């Protein structure tokens, strides 16, 4: 653990995960059954994960930020037979417990209320493997930015193994692209319940490397941990980059980052100026990939390629990328349309056949719902999420381009661009700004940002209105809950915007 310094050795992880596997079997949890983890970042997290993984169990990691009803829904929908919580989420866990009749309840780091101590329950069991080991897999839920979250059940793909000794495809990708191996010291700055830190840190552990898990992300402490632990590799999201770049120059310069050999980012679009500054700061060791929890495709690009193809998320490695029109027709080069993956991993949305069907092309290809285009060399450029498109006066406007511009302004800490109702145009472009200094929120800053946008964007794309929020509703993994902001303007939410 980065802050506390608590260490778990591989010997301890082996013994504790074996005991956990025996405990699950004693509860009647068999290969193919599900358990749920509702935990903040904790050293016990991996002990539970590997116990489930070596038992052939589906493990559903639930965001520690969710409310009672959301946690109940995911535990029920995932058919989880066990819920394991941590002390950091105890208030919510205690409220949800009475709603989960029939689910075995455990808590790490001590018993509480109806939750038994997980450590005490596993301690009587052998530290040797269960006789019927098989590889389990994650079944994670989408962030629910557009409604009820969907459980993603991978049928093939990056985190699905056929047997306990089958090489993990994600680990093999990490080895080939980012040099993951026994000597890797990997910094995991994000919550472990998200697919990327979960998958990549377990991949590092599969090589016997060292994982440094941050309790929570703070920009300066992340730099301090890189120096202190001699971190060689890390996975980030663009908001991490933005926050580190906005540290004072003297703070950025005082930490030794020379141990870094490779870093990579994903999860959200990275503005071109941000990526340029990061490469200038850390050197050409920054890679990017585009993929989803669904595991249906994987695109990648390194620094050298990106400097030639600025804004691209790379070429398909595990799939062939197709760009299709609304009617499913495959579009030519540089034509904008829905991004589909062909030949990648198979998945389905748990208990939601209609959502699974919506993600499929008639040819069997699948999509994450993004819009983009391909260049002549097969490099993919994303435009935005299809669901975020603004239609103003019949013109299609994608917020990402506007957001990428505004986040570069020194007085902007975060930004969301959405379409709000407009009597004449149907929708108008609205920029919701989280200012770097809340005391500056007001008409003067709005006017300054409006002028900045008009100087760099076409008239139709420039925001017609600029409002302010003290903090945008952003997932800890970097994903913006844009639907919540949009709903506030369409009378569907209680979000506070000034």
Residue pairs with C-beta under 8 A, 6 or more apart in sequence:
1 7
1 41
1 43
1 212
1 213
1 215
2 187
2 212
2 213
2 214
2 215
2 221
2 225
2 229
3 214
3 215
3 221
4 215
6 43
8 43
8 46
8 47
10 208
13 46
13 47
13 50
13 205
14 127
15 127
16 47
16 51
16 122
16 127
17 46
17 47
17 50
17 51
17 53
17 54
18 51
18 54
18 125
18 126
18 127
18 128
18 129
18 130
19 51
19 122
19 123
19 125
19 126
19 127
20 47
20 48
20 50
20 51
20 52
20 118
20 122
21 51
21 52
21 54
21 55
21 129
21 130
21 133
22 122
22 125
22 126
22 130
23 51
23 121
23 122
23 125
24 35
24 51
24 52
24 55
24 57
24 82
25 55
25 130
25 132
26 125
27 81
27 82
27 104
28 81
29 35
29 55
29 57
29 81
29 82
30 56
31 55
31 56
31 57
31 132
31 134
31 136
32 56
32 57
32 58
33 57
33 58
33 79
33 81
34 57
34 58
34 59
34 60
34 78
34 79
34 80
34 81
34 139
35 52
35 57
35 58
35 59
35 60
35 80
35 81
35 82
35 83
35 84
36 59
36 60
36 61
36 62
36 74
36 75
36 78
36 80
36 82
36 83
36 84
37 45
37 48
37 49
37 59
37 60
37 61
37 62
37 83
37 84
37 85
37 193
38 62
38 64
38 71
38 75
38 83
38 84
38 85
38 86
38 89
38 92
38 93
39 45
39 48
39 61
39 64
39 84
39 85
39 86
39 88
39 89
39 108
39 192
39 193
40 64
40 86
40 88
40 89
40 191
40 215
41 191
41 192
41 213
41 214
41 215
41 216
42 86
42 88
42 108
42 109
43 213
44 86
44 108
44 109
44 118
44 119
45 86
45 192
45 213
46 201
46 202
46 205
46 211
48 59
48 84
48 108
48 118
49 59
49 198
49 202
50 202
50 205
51 122
52 58
52 59
52 136
53 59
53 135
53 136
53 137
53 202
54 129
54 130
54 133
54 134
54 135
54 136
54 164
55 130
55 133
55 134
55 136
56 132
56 133
56 134
56 135
56 136
57 136
58 78
58 136
58 137
58 138
58 139
58 153
59 136
59 137
59 138
59 139
60 74
60 75
60 78
60 80
60 138
60 139
60 140
60 141
60 151
61 138
61 140
61 192
61 193
61 194
61 198
62 71
62 74
62 75
62 141
62 193
63 143
63 191
63 193
63 194
63 475
63 476
64 86
64 88
64 89
64 191
64 193
65 475
65 476
66 74
66 92
67 92
68 92
68 95
68 96
68 99
70 144
70 149
71 92
71 93
71 96
72 96
72 99
72 100
73 148
73 149
74 141
74 149
74 151
75 83
75 96
75 100
75 103
76 100
77 141
77 151
77 350
77 351
78 139
78 141
78 151
78 350
80 103
81 103
81 104
82 103
82 104
82 105
82 106
83 93
83 100
83 103
83 104
83 105
83 106
84 106
84 107
84 108
84 118
85 93
85 105
85 106
85 107
85 108
85 115
86 107
86 108
86 109
87 107
87 108
87 109
87 110
87 112
90 107
90 112
93 107
93 112
93 115
94 112
94 113
94 114
94 115
97 105
97 113
97 114
97 115
98 114
105 114
105 115
105 116
106 115
106 116
106 117
106 118
106 121
107 115
107 116
107 117
107 118
108 117
108 118
108 119
109 119
110 117
111 117
111 120
133 164
134 163
134 164
135 160
135 161
135 162
135 163
135 164
135 166
137 154
137 159
137 160
137 161
138 154
138 159
138 195
138 198
138 199
139 151
139 152
139 153
139 154
139 350
140 151
140 152
140 193
140 194
140 195
140 198
140 293
141 149
141 150
141 151
141 152
142 149
142 150
142 152
142 293
143 149
143 475
143 477
143 479
143 481
145 479
145 480
145 481
145 482
145 483
145 484
146 387
146 483
147 483
150 349
150 350
150 352
150 355
151 349
151 350
151 351
151 352
152 293
152 294
152 295
152 347
152 349
152 350
153 347
153 348
153 349
153 350
154 160
154 294
154 295
154 345
154 346
154 347
155 345
155 346
155 347
155 348
156 295
156 345
156 346
157 169
157 294
157 295
157 296
157 344
157 345
157 346
157 347
158 169
158 170
158 173
158 199
158 291
158 295
158 298
158 318
158 345
159 168
159 169
159 170
159 195
159 199
159 295
160 169
160 295
160 345
161 167
161 168
168 202
168 203
168 206
169 318
170 199
170 200
170 203
171 180
171 203
171 206
171 207
173 298
173 317
173 318
174 180
174 200
174 203
174 204
175 181
175 207
177 264
177 287
177 289
177 300
177 302
178 233
178 262
178 264
178 287
179 233
179 261
179 262
180 186
180 203
180 204
180 207
180 209
180 233
181 207
181 209
182 207
182 208
182 209
183 209
183 232
184 204
184 207
184 209
184 210
184 232
184 233
185 209
185 210
185 212
185 229
185 230
185 231
185 232
185 233
185 259
186 200
186 201
186 204
186 209
186 210
186 211
186 212
186 231
186 232
186 233
186 234
186 235
187 212
187 214
187 222
187 225
187 226
187 229
187 231
187 233
187 234
188 197
188 200
188 201
188 211
188 212
188 213
188 214
188 234
188 235
189 197
189 214
189 217
189 222
189 234
189 235
189 236
189 240
190 196
190 197
190 214
190 217
190 235
190 237
190 476
190 477
190 478
191 197
191 476
191 477
192 198
192 201
192 213
194 267
194 475
194 476
194 477
195 292
195 293
196 235
196 266
196 267
196 477
197 235
197 477
200 235
201 211
201 213
204 210
204 211
204 233
205 211
210 229
212 225
212 229
212 231
214 221
214 222
214 225
216 476
217 240
217 243
217 476
219 240
219 243
219 244
219 246
219 247
220 247
220 251
222 240
222 244
223 244
223 247
223 251
223 252
223 255
223 257
224 255
225 231
226 234
226 255
226 257
226 259
226 260
227 255
227 256
227 257
227 259
230 259
231 259
231 260
232 259
232 260
232 261
232 262
233 260
233 261
233 262
233 263
234 260
234 263
235 263
235 264
235 265
235 266
236 263
236 264
236 265
237 265
237 266
237 267
237 268
237 477
237 478
238 265
238 267
238 268
238 269
238 270
238 271
238 274
238 478
239 268
239 414
239 474
239 478
240 265
240 478
241 265
241 270
241 274
241 275
241 277
241 278
242 274
242 407
242 413
242 414
244 252
245 252
245 274
245 277
245 278
245 281
246 410
246 413
246 436
252 281
257 282
260 282
260 285
261 285
262 285
262 287
263 282
263 285
263 286
263 287
264 286
264 287
264 288
264 289
265 286
265 287
265 288
266 288
266 289
266 290
266 291
267 477
267 478
267 479
268 478
268 479
268 480
269 382
269 384
269 400
269 403
269 404
270 288
271 403
271 404
271 405
271 407
271 408
272 310
272 311
272 404
273 404
273 408
274 407
274 408
275 286
275 288
275 306
275 310
276 310
278 286
279 286
279 303
279 306
279 307
283 303
284 302
284 303
284 304
284 307
285 303
286 302
286 303
286 306
287 300
287 301
287 302
287 303
288 300
288 301
288 306
288 313
288 314
289 298
289 299
289 300
289 301
289 313
289 314
290 298
290 299
290 300
290 313
290 314
290 380
290 382
291 297
291 298
291 299
292 368
294 345
294 347
294 359
294 366
294 368
295 344
295 345
295 347
296 319
296 341
296 344
296 345
296 346
296 347
296 366
296 368
297 316
297 318
297 319
297 321
297 341
297 344
297 345
297 366
298 316
298 317
298 318
298 319
298 344
299 313
299 314
299 315
299 316
299 317
299 319
299 321
299 380
300 314
300 315
300 317
301 309
301 312
301 313
301 314
301 315
301 379
305 312
305 314
305 379
306 312
309 375
309 377
309 379
311 381
312 375
312 379
312 380
312 381
313 380
313 381
313 382
314 379
314 380
315 321
315 377
315 378
315 379
315 380
316 341
316 344
316 378
316 380
318 343
318 344
318 345
319 341
319 342
319 343
319 344
320 341
320 342
320 343
321 339
321 340
321 341
321 342
321 374
321 378
321 380
322 330
322 339
322 340
322 341
322 342
322 361
322 365
323 330
323 331
323 335
323 336
323 337
323 338
323 339
323 340
323 372
323 373
323 374
324 330
324 331
324 337
324 338
324 340
324 361
325 331
325 337
325 338
326 337
326 338
328 361
328 362
328 363
331 337
331 373
333 373
333 374
333 375
333 376
334 373
334 374
334 375
334 376
335 373
336 371
336 372
336 373
336 383
337 371
337 372
337 373
338 367
338 369
338 370
338 371
338 386
339 367
339 368
339 370
339 371
339 372
339 380
339 382
340 361
340 365
340 366
340 367
341 365
341 366
341 367
342 363
342 364
342 365
344 366
346 366
347 356
347 366
348 356
349 355
349 356
349 359
359 366
359 367
359 368
359 369
360 366
360 367
361 367
369 385
369 386
369 387
370 382
370 383
370 384
370 385
370 386
371 382
371 383
371 384
371 385
371 386
371 389
371 398
372 380
372 381
372 382
372 383
373 380
373 381
373 383
374 380
374 381
375 381
382 400
383 398
383 400
384 398
384 399
384 400
384 401
388 398
388 399
388 400
388 418
388 482
389 396
389 397
389 398
389 419
390 396
390 397
390 398
390 399
390 417
390 418
390 419
390 427
390 429
391 397
391 419
391 426
391 427
392 419
392 422
392 425
392 426
392 427
392 428
392 429
392 460
393 424
393 425
393 426
393 460
394 426
395 460
397 419
397 429
397 460
397 461
399 416
399 417
399 418
399 419
399 429
399 482
401 457
401 461
402 417
402 429
402 431
402 453
402 457
402 461
402 462
402 463
403 415
403 416
403 417
405 452
405 453
405 456
405 457
406 412
406 415
406 417
406 431
406 433
406 449
406 452
406 453
407 414
407 415
409 449
409 452
410 436
411 435
411 436
411 437
411 440
411 445
411 448
411 449
412 433
412 434
412 435
412 436
412 449
413 434
413 435
413 436
414 433
414 434
414 471
414 472
414 474
415 431
415 432
415 433
415 434
415 472
416 431
416 432
416 472
416 480
416 482
416 485
417 429
417 430
417 431
417 432
417 463
418 430
418 432
418 482
418 485
418 486
418 489
419 427
419 428
419 429
419 430
419 486
420 427
420 428
420 430
420 465
420 486
420 489
420 490
421 427
421 428
421 489
421 490
422 428
422 464
428 464
428 465
429 461
429 462
429 463
429 464
429 465
430 463
430 464
430 465
430 466
430 467
430 489
431 449
431 453
431 463
431 465
431 466
431 467
432 466
432 467
432 468
432 469
432 472
432 485
432 497
433 441
433 445
433 446
433 449
433 466
433 467
433 468
433 469
434 468
434 469
434 470
434 471
434 472
435 441
435 445
435 468
438 468
438 470
441 468
441 498
442 468
445 468
446 466
446 467
446 468
449 463
449 466
450 462
450 463
450 466
453 461
453 462
453 463
454 462
467 497
467 498
468 497
468 498
469 485
469 495
469 496
469 497
469 498
470 496
472 480
472 485
473 480
473 481
473 484
473 485
473 495
474 480
474 481
475 481
484 493
484 495
485 495
485 497
487 493
487 495
488 494
488 495
488 497
489 497
